[in-house]
């Protein structure tokens, strides 16, 4: 795992793969949450006090800002209309 950063004295982040989720761990190496930086979804695995949750979530969104520049995926494929549809 690659160390991403230390959130505070109690929590830090690691990542297995470059495109994989960011794992939030306690200093005792308990997995607390997973963060998908593509969708900005946080999946909580353990109970964390609300003030700590907000600190973790704000740190993650600052460290991994939402990317608005998406590559074009190419032209959309349009299905041809069926003859006689709607009768």
C-alpha positions, 0 to 999 in steps of 0.5 A, a space after each residue: 500500500 502507498 501512503 497518501 497522507 496523514 489526516 490528523 493524529 488519529 487517521 491516515 490514508 493509503 491506496 492499494 492501486 493507482 485507480 483503486 479506492 483510498 482507504 482510511 485507517 486509524 493509527 492502530 491500522 483499523 480500516 474505518 472507511 473507503 473513499 472513491 475519488 472518482 465519485 467522491 463516495 465514502 463507505 464507512 466500515 466502522 462507527 466514527 464520531 460525527 466531528 471526526 467524520 466531517 474532518 475526514 470527509 473534508 480532508 479527502 475532498 480537499 486532497 482529491 478535488 472533483 475532476 470536471 475535465 472528462 475526456 470525450 468518450 467518442 460519438 454517441 451511438 444512436 439506435 435507428 427508429 423502428 419502422 412502425 413503432 408506436 402503432 
